[in-house]
Amino acid sequence: MSKIKIKLVRSGIGRTKGQKLTLQALGLTKMNKVVEHESTPQILGMVEKVKHLLEVEKL
């Protein structure tokens, strides 16, 4: 599987509880934090849910 690099560029403050929990599940706790994940359907679904807060780069 390929990997993706995910960066939190907008804050989770003021977002719905589901979006905050999705960010936490992805490992994004602070602004400008970057994490790498395998490009699985589960991860891509979580990214799609909060895509307006993230920058995503394929590796």
mmCIF file of the C-alpha atoms, coordinates in Angstrom:
data_MODEL
# 
_entry.id   MODEL 
# 
loop_
_atom_site.group_PDB 
_atom_site.id 
_atom_site.type_symbol 
_atom_site.label_atom_id 
_atom_site.label_alt_id 
_atom_site.label_comp_id 
_atom_site.label_asym_id 
_atom_site.label_entity_id 
_atom_site.label_seq_id 
_atom_site.pdbx_PDB_ins_code 
_atom_site.Cartn_x 
_atom_site.Cartn_y 
_atom_site.Cartn_z 
_atom_site.occupancy 
_atom_site.B_iso_or_equiv 
_atom_site.pdbx_formal_charge 
_atom_site.auth_seq_id 
_atom_site.auth_comp_id 
_atom_site.auth_asym_id 
_atom_site.auth_atom_id 
_atom_site.pdbx_PDB_model_num 
ATOM 1  C CA . MET A 1 1  ? 0.000   0.000  0.000  1.00 0.00 ? 1  MET A CA 1 
ATOM 2  C CA . SER A 1 2  ? 1.054   3.552  -0.558 1.00 0.00 ? 2  SER A CA 1 
ATOM 3  C CA . LYS A 1 3  ? 1.434   6.079  2.219  1.00 0.00 ? 3  LYS A CA 1 
ATOM 4  C CA . ILE A 1 4  ? -0.053  9.524  2.634  1.00 0.00 ? 4  ILE A CA 1 
ATOM 5  C CA . LYS A 1 5  ? 1.267   12.481 4.602  1.00 0.00 ? 5  LYS A CA 1 
ATOM 6  C CA . ILE A 1 6  ? -1.419  14.463 6.460  1.00 0.00 ? 6  ILE A CA 1 
ATOM 7  C CA . LYS A 1 7  ? -0.899  17.947 7.928  1.00 0.00 ? 7  LYS A CA 1 
ATOM 8  C CA . LEU A 1 8  ? -3.358  19.845 10.140 1.00 0.00 ? 8  LEU A CA 1 
ATOM 9  C CA . VAL A 1 9  ? -3.577  23.393 8.742  1.00 0.00 ? 9  VAL A CA 1 
ATOM 10 C CA . ARG A 1 10 ? -6.804  24.647 10.349 1.00 0.00 ? 10 ARG A CA 1 
ATOM 11 C CA . SER A 1 11 ? -7.824  24.358 13.973 1.00 0.00 ? 11 SER A CA 1 
ATOM 12 C CA . GLY A 1 12 ? -10.371 21.907 15.322 1.00 0.00 ? 12 GLY A CA 1 
ATOM 13 C CA . ILE A 1 13 ? -11.738 24.564 17.690 1.00 0.00 ? 13 ILE A CA 1 
ATOM 14 C CA . GLY A 1 14 ? -15.432 25.157 17.090 1.00 0.00 ? 14 GLY A CA 1 
ATOM 15 C CA . ARG A 1 15 ? -15.863 21.959 15.051 1.00 0.00 ? 15 ARG A CA 1 
ATOM 16 C CA . THR A 1 16 ? -18.358 19.210 15.747 1.00 0.00 ? 16 THR A CA 1 
ATOM 17 C CA . LYS A 1 17 ? -17.520 16.484 18.229 1.00 0.00 ? 17 LYS A CA 1 
ATOM 18 C CA . GLY A 1 18 ? -17.253 13.920 15.430 1.00 0.00 ? 18 GLY A CA 1 
ATOM 19 C CA . GLN A 1 19 ? -14.708 16.018 13.553 1.00 0.00 ? 19 GLN A CA 1 
ATOM 20 C CA . LYS A 1 20 ? -12.624 16.560 16.707 1.00 0.00 ? 20 LYS A CA 1 
ATOM 21 C CA . LEU A 1 21 ? -12.621 12.823 17.414 1.00 0.00 ? 21 LEU A CA 1 
ATOM 22 C CA . THR A 1 22 ? -11.627 12.092 13.810 1.00 0.00 ? 22 THR A CA 1 
ATOM 23 C CA . LEU A 1 23 ? -8.647  14.453 14.096 1.00 0.00 ? 23 LEU A CA 1 
ATOM 24 C CA . GLN A 1 24 ? -7.644  12.768 17.352 1.00 0.00 ? 24 GLN A CA 1 
ATOM 25 C CA . ALA A 1 25 ? -7.947  9.307  15.767 1.00 0.00 ? 25 ALA A CA 1 
ATOM 26 C CA . LEU A 1 26 ? -5.658  10.431 12.941 1.00 0.00 ? 26 LEU A CA 1 
ATOM 27 C CA . GLY A 1 27 ? -3.095  11.572 15.522 1.00 0.00 ? 27 GLY A CA 1 
ATOM 28 C CA . LEU A 1 28 ? -3.457  15.266 14.742 1.00 0.00 ? 28 LEU A CA 1 
ATOM 29 C CA . THR A 1 29 ? -3.432  17.104 18.051 1.00 0.00 ? 29 THR A CA 1 
ATOM 30 C CA . LYS A 1 30 ? -1.684  20.394 17.245 1.00 0.00 ? 30 LYS A CA 1 
ATOM 31 C CA . MET A 1 31 ? -1.561  22.831 14.354 1.00 0.00 ? 31 MET A CA 1 
ATOM 32 C CA . ASN A 1 32 ? 1.005   22.069 11.622 1.00 0.00 ? 32 ASN A CA 1 
ATOM 33 C CA . LYS A 1 33 ? 1.564   18.555 12.943 1.00 0.00 ? 33 LYS A CA 1 
ATOM 34 C CA . VAL A 1 34 ? 2.350   16.035 10.201 1.00 0.00 ? 34 VAL A CA 1 
ATOM 35 C CA . VAL A 1 35 ? 1.590   12.317 10.398 1.00 0.00 ? 35 VAL A CA 1 
ATOM 36 C CA . GLU A 1 36 ? 2.046   9.475  7.921  1.00 0.00 ? 36 GLU A CA 1 
ATOM 37 C CA . HIS A 1 37 ? -0.540  6.725  7.454  1.00 0.00 ? 37 HIS A CA 1 
ATOM 38 C CA . GLU A 1 38 ? -1.073  3.848  5.074  1.00 0.00 ? 38 GLU A CA 1 
ATOM 39 C CA . SER A 1 39 ? -3.580  4.705  2.366  1.00 0.00 ? 39 SER A CA 1 
ATOM 40 C CA . THR A 1 40 ? -6.349  2.346  3.526  1.00 0.00 ? 40 THR A CA 1 
ATOM 41 C CA . PRO A 1 41 ? -10.080 2.884  2.923  1.00 0.00 ? 41 PRO A CA 1 
ATOM 42 C CA . GLN A 1 42 ? -10.585 3.601  6.640  1.00 0.00 ? 42 GLN A CA 1 
ATOM 43 C CA . ILE A 1 43 ? -7.927  6.323  6.760  1.00 0.00 ? 43 ILE A CA 1 
ATOM 44 C CA . LEU A 1 44 ? -9.107  7.849  3.473  1.00 0.00 ? 44 LEU A CA 1 
ATOM 45 C CA . GLY A 1 45 ? -12.665 7.988  4.847  1.00 0.00 ? 45 GLY A CA 1 
ATOM 46 C CA . MET A 1 46 ? -11.477 9.840  7.950  1.00 0.00 ? 46 MET A CA 1 
ATOM 47 C CA . VAL A 1 47 ? -9.464  12.257 5.792  1.00 0.00 ? 47 VAL A CA 1 
ATOM 48 C CA . GLU A 1 48 ? -12.532 12.900 3.621  1.00 0.00 ? 48 GLU A CA 1 
ATOM 49 C CA . LYS A 1 49 ? -14.588 13.770 6.714  1.00 0.00 ? 49 LYS A CA 1 
ATOM 50 C CA . VAL A 1 50 ? -12.201 16.577 7.767  1.00 0.00 ? 50 VAL A CA 1 
ATOM 51 C CA . LYS A 1 51 ? -10.563 17.434 4.436  1.00 0.00 ? 51 LYS A CA 1 
ATOM 52 C CA . HIS A 1 52 ? -11.324 21.148 4.891  1.00 0.00 ? 52 HIS A CA 1 
ATOM 53 C CA . LEU A 1 53 ? -8.881  21.201 7.848  1.00 0.00 ? 53 LEU A CA 1 
ATOM 54 C CA . LEU A 1 54 ? -6.040  19.214 6.262  1.00 0.00 ? 54 LEU A CA 1 
ATOM 55 C CA . GLU A 1 55 ? -3.381  19.163 3.573  1.00 0.00 ? 55 GLU A CA 1 
ATOM 56 C CA . VAL A 1 56 ? -2.806  15.691 2.132  1.00 0.00 ? 56 VAL A CA 1 
ATOM 57 C CA . GLU A 1 57 ? 0.218   14.574 0.120  1.00 0.00 ? 57 GLU A CA 1 
ATOM 58 C CA . LYS A 1 58 ? 0.749   11.175 -1.473 1.00 0.00 ? 58 LYS A CA 1 
ATOM 59 C CA . LEU A 1 59 ? 4.173   9.638  -0.988 1.00 0.00 ? 59 LEU A CA 1 
# 
